[in-house]
Amino acid sequence: MEQYKRDHTCGELNAENSGKAVTLNGWVGKLRNLGGIFFIDLRDRYGITQIVVDEDSGSAARSVAETLRNEYCIAVQGTVRERPEGMRNAGIPTGGIEVHASQLAVLNRCDVLPFQLDDDAPAKEELRLKYRYLDLRRAKPQRLIKLRNDVSFAAREFMQSENFYEIETPTLIKSTPEGARDYLVPSRLHAGNFYALPQSPQLYKQLLMAAGFDKYFQIARCYRDEDARGDRQPEFTQIDIEMSFVSREDVLNLTERLMAHIFNKTLRLELPAKFRRITYAEAIETYGTDKPDLRFALPLQDFSTFAAASGFRAFTSALEEGGAVKALVVPDAAVYSRKQIEELESCAKIYKAKGLAWMKVAGVEGSVKLEGGVSKFFESKTAEICAALDAKAGSLILICADARSKTACISLGAVRSKLGKDLGLTDTLADGQQRFEFVWVLDFPLFEWNEDEGRWEAAHHLFSYPQERYHAALESDPGAVLGDLYDLVLNGYELASGSIRIHDPELQKRVFAIAGFSEEEAERRFGFLTGAFRYGAPPHGGIAPGLDRLVMLMADEKSIKEVIAFPKNSFAQGLMDGSPSPAEKKQLDELNLTVNR
């Protein structure tokens, strides 16, 4: 190999190198034989260089060229020369030159490919994941992995400039309830006992605050045994951040500056200095979700006044039971067919709506008229309804009612999200520029009622600080308590979640008790953390942006699998390595385990 070791990459040569002898290594991307003259697109992760093998290259080089196939790994020695006029490729940095080969060497052959490495027609996901090492050779995955690298580097660069320490926390830890199922790791030395893989470094970063490291961050690997989906994987990465002696405002400001730095360094985009802020209650009422996509409007509007006087029983009964009736106006949607409206209704029903009412606004001789659906109940109020909802001729009005106000909002919010995609409202701008709409969602409920188990549980996690105005009445009305919690949402995805943490051991005991933990149970599960609170732990808080999800959104992809080097499929399987797989009996015996199948 030494004599064929590269001295340049396939992406750096240009006209200034003309006449220079070079050695290149890479893969055969394309091969063309034009009557004994061979043109080879030699590719590595830096780019593509055209190689020419002709009669002047010598018989040995031509003989090797005749044996080449796509994806052979080869070495080329030759001389850089400018391409003739009319044969230059302005689409690549090396398009003005070619290398006239004098020697070729095959470093490794390639079997028949299971699929062509073509960005324009990629193979099915199952095949791509099975041969991920081949899929990653394509230009697009290479570009996405580079973007991920650049984002990670920019995050570290910013955090170091802010005087944060990067500190690793354990990946074999005690199992604690954090919402999702833990991945358990059996201990060989302590039979019958298990470690857990961390769902997040939550407890350890709080311990680092107790230890006096007031500014911590980590590009942290996390693990959750939950169903996979487009923006979720069993193992994922987050930019984990924790700070001492801070308020919510400090955390939000730092995160905004972090995002600004990452986007400027990697995409050359300037973000607003401050992101929009809305409360959780406002997000649910206006958008039907706590992660609203603000690239388009379509707000939910209160329709209760009109519904109450309509005589339409589905609406009036919902209001009588203390619920809500919400409306959504879709402009320029008069051509929506009944079938399309039924698809929207099916979307609403997924989120427990009993149905989705509708009516269209038609223009008639300079005025408007409601028609179709439930319009007969509202004909006398046409002008008032259109004025209140800002509905014009051609609009479609969608209405959802439920005895639980939140159900009506969330169901119609799901319809809003679907409309955003169906109507192209989330597409890139006309000039091809991506749109990034950040919003902070604040003031989340601290507790949620678990109907299945009949108890209160933490909305985010058990260590979030209840806002001080609720401390006195914490136990009397847990459902009304708001936490010092905050989510950063980008384009309809929860990008980061954080909170100011509890640092007072007595307050922490009260929160544990509301969530159904006895003092003994709390001590058994979390004693190593709450014990630290008794030794002068400082006030602290933090946040954890999801790295995979951030890169996915920056790349305008729909799945985080595209920005992870070796992702699992939707069933948490590694198709390339065959994981998860059975353990050998010897391994199970060493761990004192038996498996029931």
Secondary structure, 3 states (H helix, E strand, C coil): CHHHCCCCCCCCCCHHHCCCEEEEEEEEEEEEEECCEEEEEEEECCEEEEEEECHHHCHHHHHHHHHCCCCCEEEEEEEEEECCCCCCCCCCCCCCEEEEEEEEEEEECCCCCCCCCCCCCCCCHHHHHHCHHHHCCCHHHHHHHHHHHHHHHHHHHHHHHCCCEECCCCCCECCCCCCCECCEEECCCCCCCEEECCCCCHHHHHHHHHCCCCEEEEEEEEECECCCECCECCEEEEEEEEEECCCHHHHHHHHHHHHHHHHHHHHCCCCCCCCEEEEHHHHHHHHCCCCCCCCCCCCCEECHHHHHCCCCHHHHHHHHCCCEEEEEEECCCCCCCHHHHHHHHHHHHHCCCCCCEEEEEEEECCEEEEECCCHHHCHHHHHHHHHHHCCCCCCEEEEEEECCHHHHHHHHHHHHHHHHHHCCCCCCCCCCCCCCCEEEEECCECEEEECCCCEEEECCCCCECECHHHCCCCCCCHHHCEECEEEEEECCEEEEEEEEECCCHHHHHHHHHHCCCCHHHHHHHHHHHHHHHCCCCCCEEEEEEEHHHHHHHHCCCCCHHHHCCCCCCCCCCECCCCECCCCCHHHHHHCCCCCCC
